């Protein structure tokens, strides 16, 4: 598994799948990671803003 500064690709997929925001800390950690692509970051941040 690939991990960048404590956030793995698996974590990113879990965050994207967390539509009901059951793990907000994970979603925030993934969304704030500098290596995350914008097309993944935007929906995560939108979800956190709701």
URRA-V714602 format. One line per field, one symbol per residue. psi: psi as a letter, one per 20 degrees, with the letter a starting at -180 (. if undefined). burial: 1 if it has 9 or more other ideal C-beta (glycine too) atoms within 8 Angstrom, else 0. A space follows every 50 residues. Layout:
psi: ???
burial: ???
This chain:
psi: pppoliprhggghgghimhjlimhgggggghiphipqhihgghghghhi.
burial: 00100011001101110100101001111110100100011011101100
